């Protein structure tokens, strides 16, 4: 096993540089209109007129900032600087504050709504950029976004965070992140990424208010979001926290399993950390209900109808690597190590495109990619996979290699 893990560490570093980050430097930069391209297809053909989303651009900023902290290559710093500059110039709402949802290929706003999810990702990215560069303006922007979320997006009556508001911070009818989501006022996904953003912010701005918000979020996961019966995350809720979906997402279960532990560690509460570690392992075991015989993690299941979506997305496998290794660190049960290696083998054989670069969006249960999927898009970004490489490399060095 040690030899396998040593080989895994080497392979992760090679994939991070040559398959992910080099791909984005080659195919992602928009040298005509600025920033980064909004769309590149399966065959690496770009649409120069594609809309550009704040989710994609904040994730690009995080990825290159995080990579630069570990591998201080000037090209990674330049990409992070490019992403930061574009976000500030085109996505920052100079009139109302915050970060807007989308712009066109020339940087003109196409949707100015304030999605709490995106605001949280901007905090995550600006905090990482500050950690990488020491640029004070980035920290100040992360701090300002935190203040805006806490001022406008908190449900002070029932707890938690609203999904979305208008450009000027008013309620709106359709709050969905995407068409596949349920139009409800609160979601697991938004709370997970607020947790993620606040965790990173607490590292660079360790203040009582951020720590209090972080602990409150962990409490919401324990009391409202993790289902005490089946151990999965519930996904959607009304304002009173009534559950509004019967679907479970295996990828979010395993992603949240390690993000919750990370948040509790940063919060510095030993009792809370012990509790969260127990929830974490249960989330991993719940997610493994979606593990296929080939080592890949399937998408989701409707617990009421029994319908199982057997597609395997790139991000679920990436988060699975980290979640499984985190479960090993908690339990010292080597089955999680073995499953992590199996998932990496699945990634290498089915998800990573070694010929054209980057990772396929998803494959079907037979392992075939979908030719109409993109390599770069509104949601297809270098964040899940680069983060998995960086996280697993660091954890392997700490515990296994």
Secondary structure, DSSP 8 states (H G I E B T S, - for coil): -HHHHHHHHHHHHHIIIIIIIHHIIIIIB-TTTSSB-S-EETTS-B-TT--EEHHHHHHHHHHHHHHHHHS--HHHHHHHHHHHHHIIIIIB-TTT-SB-SEE-TTS-EEE--EEHHHHHHHHHHHHHHHHHH--HHHHHHHHHHHHHHHHHSB-TTT-SB-SEE-TTS---S---SSTTS---SEEHHHHHHHHHHHHHHHHHS--HHHHHHHHHHHHHIIIIIB-TTT-SB--EE-TT--B---EEEHHHHHHHHHHHHHHHHHHT-HHHHHHHHHHHHHHHHHHGGGB-TTS-B--EEETTT--EE--EEHHHHHHHHHHHHHHHHHH--HHHHHHHHHHHHHIIIIIB-TTTSSB-SEE-TTS-B-TT-EEESSS--SHHHHHHHHHHHHHHHHHT-
